[in-house]
Every structure is written in C-alpha cells, then in structure tokens.
Amino acid sequence: MRSSRAAVPPTGRDVARRAGVSQATVSLVMGDKWHGRVSARTAEAVRAAAAELGYRPNLAARSLRLGRNRTALLVVPALTGDFFARVHAGAARVAAEHDFGMVLYPSPEGVGPAPDPFSSARSSLDGVIASSMAPEALAALQSGGLPLVMLDSDPADAEGGADATVNLDIASGMRAVAGHLLRLGHRRVGHLSAEVGSWTFRVRADALYTALAERGATLTGTEPAELSVTGGLRAAARLLERKPETTALVCDDDLLAAGACKAVRRRGLRVPDDISVTGFDDLALATAVEPELTTVRLPAEEIGAAGMDALLAVLDGRAARPGVLPVSLVERGSTSAPGAASRPGGG
C-alpha cells in the first residue's frame, strides 16, 4: 500500500552522509565558500550527492545568516528581440550557480528616467545589472544605494555611480564591418543609425565614420531610424532616394538591416548585386532573411554571465574584473563587390 505521507525533502545531513563528509563541509560547498577550505574533488562530491538526492539549500535561512536576499535585478531596454533574452540567460545561469534569484525588468525607452516598480520591494534586492542603458534611466534604482553593474555602457559610468562595467568591443566590430566593405571595393557607404541615444550606438557611428575617412571612402549619408524592421525600411528608402550612388548600407542592428534589404528590393535592385547590406548583433533574424546577413556577432550570453560575476564580486567586497568581450564579423550573402549601382549611371 502506497503511503499518503508527503516525501520528506533531503537535508544537508543526508547530503553529508551520501558524500562521506561533515555537515559543515556541505554548508561550505553549497554556500560557495569552500575555496581554500576543502579540495575541489570534495566539493564536486558534495555537489554530486546534492544533485542525486535533489537537495536544495534553504535560501530563506541562508539569507538570514548572510544578511542578503540573494536576488539580483536585470534591467534591459526591451524584450522584443533575442539579444536581451540571451543576456538574461547568461546572467541567470551564473546566478543559479550561486543560488541567486534573478528578477527581469524591461524599461522600454532605456534612455529616459525609468519608473521604479520595485520601490516597495527594494529591500528584497541585493544589486542591479543594467544592459545597454543610459545611467540616468536608472536614477530611481541608484538612489536606493544598490550595487550597480552596467553592461554595454560608457566606461565613464563607473565614475558616475556604477560599481563596475562590462563591455563588448563594439568599436572593433564596426571597424571590421567597414574593413570588409572597403576590401570588397565599396567607397560610397550609407549609414542607418538607430534612433536611440545610448553609448553603444554612438560608438558604432564614431568607429564607422573614422574607418571610412581613414581609407578615403565617402559617407553618402546618415539616416536615423526607429529600431525596427519598418524603421530600417523607411530610413533606407529615404537615404537611397537622396543618394542613389550608395553601394553599401551599414546598419546599427539586424532589424534595421532586414528593413534595408526590403527597401533595396522595392527599388527594383538586388542585395548584394547592386547594394550590399550589413547588420549588427547576429540575431536569429540574420539567418532568417534571404540573403542571410553579414553582421557582427555579439556574445550576449557571455556578457550576461560576466555581468553577474561582476555583481557577485562587488557584493563580496572584491574588485570586479574589468571586462571587454571580443566580437566577431560573420560574413554571409548580403555583401559582395560593388555592382551596377557603383558604375557611372548605375542605381
């Protein structure tokens, strides 16, 4: 006859017995305080025993002992694309490894003051990670004195309230785009700039303009665009109408690039035969369009993980390792040597 009593959850004593160690050792390992106290082999044995038994530490009791709630807040500009979903995945993975919870809050604008939905629950948070946002957007959260780590943001923010910054090598990515197009022979390049006043987009523009000027190429125009496929379509249409001699469109984001490809086709031209198009981010969209986009791949999960590591360092009173993560150019079918639009009378 099957017992109607609920199964008793495993305890730290059960884990200690399974691993052949003391309860104190289990507490050290599960609290991630074992470094320098027990061997890595012992720590792995404890974690394996805990996994086999389905043991979960009592986080409420631990919070009382440590004086923490073990909860971090991740603030992102939007959840409409997969980039910030991957940032969250990386941060949440590291948080889980250290028995931290992760609260996700999208602030749609990302540049103006964001409403603070956690004013009544601020005491429940240990720190904030903010991705690709202007520091003034976080004024309400910073006023509470919570530790703050900024991702993909101006390094100067560390002097203006952020406890640490972790960045992507955005400038290197845009220089790689410019170099790729210049090697193909493009000398008349247009820019679709995201209509968002954040550091990451300013860096993209500066790096592109500098790279083109150094090689004697012409910037045919810069067209601001709402950060969407439709915004890219409209901006590209305006730029190509004014500057039909343009042979390549450099876009601040893959969404803009997808819209640019539509604008080129609506003019009766072909990508890349007549006009090359590049994106930035390497979203899932980059391989969903035809031709697939040449773009810059950003390690979204890695920056999320590095941000959580930096926050943990700040909370532990350690110096957060300054980080600039490398990016890479992915060459696909949306770029080629200049075609009909680059010849006299073309376009």
Disulfide bonds with the S-S distance in Angstrom:
none
